[in-house]
Amino acid sequence: MHIAVAGNIGSGKTTLTTQLAKNFKWEPHFESVDNNPYLVDFYEDMQRWSFNLQVYFLNSRFRQVVGFQKSNKTVIQDRTIYEDAHIFAPNLHAMGLMSTRDFQNYQELFQLMASFIKPPDLMIYLRGSVPALVNQIQKRGRTYEDNIRLDYLKRLNERYEGWISEYDAGKLLIIDIDEINFADNAEDLGSIVHKINAELNGLF
């Protein structure tokens, strides 16, 4: 099975992926943040590096999903290929940070890749307000994220909500990070585990 955790920057995807992998004995797969050769450059000059960054993520996540489909293990993935295509790339294009030519090229690449892969068996979406996201981003203290602007997070949030409101590719579980603290509260994490069991196994 393929479980995916989706959500804006700072929503807690990596933390939840780690916790659920441990709880269910699933194999975790994370975003290649530390090894990403474009991320620091992107935050310093978004217009110059946006296309490079998005193609890197697209390639990286496509390789991940192809690997999942060949495996007989249950895997949990931190961020999906769909978020890149439906949220991050369109947002960069709308903000004038990716040219129309590059964006069209990117979309054609995504559509080709998407035709070769299956969507996740369960999509877990971490919904959070901009203040909650900012709080989490400040807590983890990644220096390259210091330049993230509030309006950028707000735009991403709006796109996430639009995408999730129309998501129909498979099972979907929405978790509100403003109301639940799975990172520090065992009971909150337990309630998420219960909901996942219900979604995957039909337990009510």
N, C-alpha and C positions, 0 to 999 in steps of 0.2 A: 504494500500500500504506500501511497504518497500523500503525506500530510504537509500542508504549507501554512506558514505564518506570514500574514501580510499586514502592513501598517506604515504610517508615516515615519520620518526620521525621529528617533527618540521615543517611539511608542512601546518599546520593550520587547521587540521581536527576538533578539538574541537571547535575552534572559529567559523568555518563555520557551523558546526552542530548546535551550539547555535543560530547563526543568522538566519539560515533557519527555525529552529523550531519556532522561534518567528514570522518570517515573514509569514509563511504558516499555523501557528497554528498546527504544527506537534508535536508529542511526541518524545523528544530526549532521546537517550540511549547512554551512554558514556562507554569508557573503564574503567575497575576498576583499575585505577593506584594507587590511594592513599590507597586502601584496599588490594592491591596485596601483598601476604605474601612472594613472591619470588623475586620481582624486585630489591630491594637493594642488596640482596645476589648475584643475577645474574650479576649485573654490577661490583661487587667486584671479582667474580670468575665464569666467563661464562661457563667454561667447567664443573664445578661441578653442576651448577644449570640450565643449558639450557633445559634439558628434562623436569624437574619439571615445569619450567616457561611456556614452550610451551603447556604442557598438561593442566596447569591451564587456560591459555588463550583459548585453544580449548574448554574445558568444559564450561567456562564462556560464550563464544560467541554462542556455540550450544544452551545453555539454553535460551539465549536472542532470538535467531531466532525462536526456538520452541514457545516461548511466543508471538512473533510477529504474527506467523501464526494462533494462537488461538484467537488473538485480532481482533476487527473490526476497529481499529484505524489506521491512517497513522503514521508510525514511521520513524524517521531518526536516523541512527546508525553511531557512530564514530568508524571506522575501522571494518573490516569484518573477518569472519572465513577463507576466501580464502587467505587473506594476510598472516595469520599465516602459512598456509599449503604450499603456493606457493612461499613465500619470506623468512620469518624469519627462519622457521625450516630448509629448504634446505640450506640457507646461513650458519647457524650454523654448519650444517653437513659438508659443503664444506670447512669451515675454520678449521675443526678438533675440533670443540667445542661441537659437539654432536656425539656420537658413531654411527656406522652404525646400530648396533642392536637397539639402542633407536630410531633412525630415521625411521627404517622400522616399528617398533611398532607404532610410531606416525602416519606414513602415513596410516597404516591400520585402526587406530582409526578414522582419518579424513575421509577416504573413506566411512567407515560405517556411520558416522554422516551425511556426505554430501548426502547420499542416502535418508535421511529422511527429507531434507529441500529443499525449493525452493530458487533460487538466487534472489537478489533484483530486484525490478521493474525498478530501475534506479541506476546505479553505477556512482558516481561522483569521478573522480580521480584528486587529486591535484599533479601536476607535479612541481618539483622545482630543481634547481641546488644545489650542495652541499654548496656553499657559502650562498645561501638564507636559506637553512635549518639550517646551523650553526648560522646564525644571529637570527633566530626565537628561537632556543634552548637557546641561551645566554640570550635573552630577558626574557624568562619565568623563568630562574634561578632555575631549579630543581637540587638540589645538586647531586642526584644520576646519573644525566646525564653528570656531569662534565668529566667523564672518557670515554665518547663516542669518538671513534677515527674517523678521517676523512676517513680512508680506509674502515671502517665499514659502514659508511653512503654511501660511493661511491658504495660498493658492493650491498647494499640494493637498491640503485637507479637503478643499472643495472638490478637487478631482477624485480623490479617494472615495468620497461620499457618492459622487455621481457614478463611479464605476461599480461600487458595491450595490447601489440601489438597483442596478440592472444585471448583476451577476447571476447567471443561471446555468453555469457550466458544471455544477455539481453541488454537493452539500456545503453549507455555509454556517459558520458559528461566529457571532459578533460579540466581542468583549469590550466593555467600556472601561478604559484605564483611569478615568476620573472617579469611578465608583468602586473599583476593585484593585487591590494592591497584591498581586501574585508574587512580586519579588520578595516581599518581607512578611507576608501573612500566609501561614500554612493552610488556614481555613479557606481563604480566597482561592489559593491554588487548588485545593481539594474540590471546590465547586466547579472549577474549570475542567478538572479531570473527570468529574461526574458527567458534565455536559458532553464532553468528547465521547465518553463511553456510550452515552445515549444516542449520539449521532452515528457512531460507527457500528454499534451493536443493536440498536433499536430498543435500548433499555429505558424505561420511563419511571 
